[in-house]
Amino acid sequence: MSKFELTWKNFQKEENEKEIIAEGLVVIFFFYFFLSFVSFWQFLEGDVPYSSFWHAPWKWILNAIL
């Protein structure tokens, strides 16, 4: 194998436990905010009643922006 040849080992990332937990939290928060955005949109359309669990993050964001 030459000096400049790449193998799959070069592309494999060694992940430690903290990175896996952090990536998992990012995915969870992404889905939470996505679902809360959909729910907030439905609330604005009048389809669902207000729920602080789903709508509070967007209320905080809108209050911070406006």
Summary of the structure (lengths in Angstrom):
residues: 66
radius of gyration: 20.7
end to end distance: 59.9
largest distance: 65.0
contacts: 113
relative contact order: 0.09
helix: 71%
strand: 0%
